Amino acid sequence: MVMNREALFYQRALNQRVNVSDLNPQRAYQAVLYMEQAKLLADTLEIDGFPDIQIPENPREADIEEIRENLFQVERFMIKMYNRNIFDLDNSLRNQFVSLDESWKQKVSSYIANIRKHVDAAEVDEALKERIFAKLNQLQNEVDRNRTRVASASEALTTMTEAVGQSAKNLRPAVALMERVTGSISKLWRTGEEREKQPQLPAPQELGLPDNGEDEEAAE
């Protein structure tokens, strides 16, 4: 299959991707290299809309918060590219649902509840906050029926990153927790073939969803 330019950009940039929630001083160099590579790829492939970021020449001397802000803009763009080209990048996700057992249902619901608390306490434009809650409600409604679309979690995360990109304050803890939910649901879908051989679902913590939806490390 011939990929369009946006899908190709996403696939190539993904090779050195650093998530915002994983950034720390030790990974500053890796984060800068990732952003530089993504910017060069966007220029080469003529991808519109790549954020206007400032890439420090010396990560050792750069402010980690400045790197975080720029990285967040790149990550927001990457999520946008993925959602726009999701079926080119992974055709198996088209209209697919992930079935949830009681353990997964309770775990995801716990995370959603804590994400709501962070969103409610954050300084976010009211219209955007309503959109975030709408996406979370949609995800929770699907979870309550013991299955959810992979795209539902991704859409909630995308709306949150959009809010942060518009200067929302104190929303990063919610984004970090939502990243875990989205990642673990995606991984759960990818275990589908093995589940046909062994019907029991893997434990949530095996796929990146710890017991505590208010996990301090995730919320930093």
HUDA-V680337 format. One record per pair of residues at least 4 apart in sequence whose C-alpha atoms are under 6 Angstrom apart, sorted by the first residue. I is the first residue (numbers start at 0). J is the second residue. Records with the same first field share a line. If there is no record, write none. Layout:
I->J + J
This chain:
2->6 + 7
6->84
8->12
9->13
12->37
15->33
16->33
17->30
20->175
22->26
28->58
40->44
41->45 + 46
52->69
66->70
67->71
71->75
75->160
81->85
85->89
86->90
96->147 + 148
97->146 + 147 + 188
98->145 + 146
99->103 + 104 + 145 + 146
103->107
109->212
110->212
114->173
115->119
117->173
121->168 + 169 + 170
122->167 + 168
123->128 + 167
131->158
132->136
134->155
138->151
141->146 + 147
142->146 + 147
150->154
152->181
153->181
162->167
163->167
172->218
175->217 + 218
176->217
178->182
179->183
183->206 + 207
194->198
203->208
204->208 + 209
